[in-house]
Amino acid sequence: MPDHVLGPIGTKVVYEDDRVRVWVLKLAPGEDSPIHRHELDHLLIQIDGDRIAAVPEPDTESPYKEYIEAEVVRGMVTYVPRGGIETARNVGEQPYREIIVELKDGA
């Protein structure tokens, strides 16, 4: 397993209780997030932007093991299981923003 220096999964936590943790992720055009690991199942909600990519690490445990790039669909919600180790990359020309809702065990 590669050694990773892992960062946060989002820009900042905006809400947390015993069932969920909610992050906002903001990326400028061309900006990468830190490499991060998703320890919890989560929902991704796209808010703004035009194109986004996920760059998985070779040791990711996510079902998404290949580089993926897609158009942003405002309001789209995607369920993602825990285990992914990845970098988010804004490959578009507009600022990107999403909400990440982590589902704590028992939620």
Residue pairs with C-beta under 8 A, 6 or more apart in sequence:
1 59
2 57
2 58
2 59
4 35
4 37
4 57
4 85
5 34
5 35
6 34
6 35
6 36
6 37
6 85
7 33
7 34
7 35
7 36
8 23
8 34
8 36
9 23
9 25
9 33
9 36
9 37
9 38
9 100
9 102
10 23
10 24
10 25
10 33
10 100
11 23
11 24
11 25
11 26
12 23
12 24
13 21
13 22
13 23
14 22
14 23
14 24
15 21
15 22
16 22
18 104
19 103
19 104
19 106
19 107
20 101
20 102
20 103
20 104
20 107
21 40
21 101
21 102
21 104
22 99
22 100
22 101
22 102
23 99
23 100
23 102
24 97
24 98
24 99
24 100
25 33
25 88
25 96
25 97
25 98
25 99
25 100
26 95
26 96
26 97
27 33
27 49
27 52
27 88
27 89
27 90
27 95
27 96
27 97
28 90
28 95
28 96
29 90
29 92
29 93
29 94
29 95
29 96
30 90
30 91
31 89
31 90
32 55
32 87
32 88
32 89
32 90
33 87
33 88
33 89
34 87
35 57
35 85
35 86
35 87
36 85
36 86
36 87
37 83
37 84
37 85
38 62
38 80
38 82
38 83
38 84
38 85
38 86
38 102
39 82
39 102
40 82
40 102
40 103
40 104
40 105
41 79
41 80
41 81
41 82
41 102
41 103
42 79
42 80
42 82
42 100
42 101
42 102
42 103
43 77
43 78
43 79
43 80
43 100
43 101
43 103
44 77
44 78
44 80
44 98
44 99
44 100
45 75
45 76
45 77
45 98
45 99
45 100
45 101
46 52
46 72
46 73
46 74
46 75
46 76
46 98
47 74
47 75
47 97
47 98
47 99
48 72
48 74
48 94
48 95
48 96
48 97
49 72
49 90
49 92
49 94
49 95
49 96
49 97
49 98
50 71
50 72
50 92
50 93
50 94
50 96
51 69
51 70
51 71
51 72
51 90
51 91
51 92
51 93
52 69
52 70
52 72
52 88
52 89
52 90
52 91
52 92
52 96
52 98
53 67
53 68
53 69
53 70
53 88
53 89
53 90
53 91
54 64
54 67
54 68
54 84
54 86
54 87
54 88
54 89
55 67
55 86
55 87
55 88
55 89
56 62
56 64
56 65
56 66
56 67
56 84
56 85
56 86
57 85
57 86
57 87
59 85
60 83
60 84
60 85
60 86
61 82
61 83
61 84
61 85
62 80
62 81
62 83
62 84
62 85
62 86
63 81
64 80
64 84
64 86
69 91
72 92
72 96
90 96
